[in-house]
Amino acid sequence: MNPTTSLSELIELHHALEAELAEAMAHPASSDAEIAAIKRKKLKLKDEIETMKHKTDAAA
């Protein structure tokens, strides 16, 4: 992620991945690999969000 990406932008991206995952799971044509890739992206983003929240809390 870009160091200037804000927490709200990361949260928006996470929500977009949630929607993408839901759509992929709703379509039988989606492969297991595709779904797994979306889940990995979503988890990575969640970790980045948590890291940013902890940095923000520590700075406050």
MODELLER restraints for C-alpha pairs under 7 A, 6 or more apart:
rsr = mdl.restraints
at = mdl.atoms
rsr.add(forms.Gaussian(group=physical.xy_distance, feature=features.Distance(at['CA:7:A'], at['CA:49:A']), mean=6.49, stdev=0.5))
rsr.add(forms.Gaussian(group=physical.xy_distance, feature=features.Distance(at['CA:7:A'], at['CA:52:A']), mean=6.81, stdev=0.5))
rsr.add(forms.Gaussian(group=physical.xy_distance, feature=features.Distance(at['CA:10:A'], at['CA:45:A']), mean=6.99, stdev=0.5))
rsr.add(forms.Gaussian(group=physical.xy_distance, feature=features.Distance(at['CA:10:A'], at['CA:49:A']), mean=6.41, stdev=0.5))
rsr.add(forms.Gaussian(group=physical.xy_distance, feature=features.Distance(at['CA:14:A'], at['CA:42:A']), mean=6.07, stdev=0.5))
rsr.add(forms.Gaussian(group=physical.xy_distance, feature=features.Distance(at['CA:14:A'], at['CA:45:A']), mean=6.40, stdev=0.5))
rsr.add(forms.Gaussian(group=physical.xy_distance, feature=features.Distance(at['CA:17:A'], at['CA:38:A']), mean=6.83, stdev=0.5))
rsr.add(forms.Gaussian(group=physical.xy_distance, feature=features.Distance(at['CA:17:A'], at['CA:42:A']), mean=6.13, stdev=0.5))
rsr.add(forms.Gaussian(group=physical.xy_distance, feature=features.Distance(at['CA:21:A'], at['CA:35:A']), mean=6.54, stdev=0.5))
rsr.add(forms.Gaussian(group=physical.xy_distance, feature=features.Distance(at['CA:21:A'], at['CA:38:A']), mean=6.21, stdev=0.5))
rsr.add(forms.Gaussian(group=physical.xy_distance, feature=features.Distance(at['CA:24:A'], at['CA:30:A']), mean=5.57, stdev=0.5))
rsr.add(forms.Gaussian(group=physical.xy_distance, feature=features.Distance(at['CA:24:A'], at['CA:35:A']), mean=6.54, stdev=0.5))
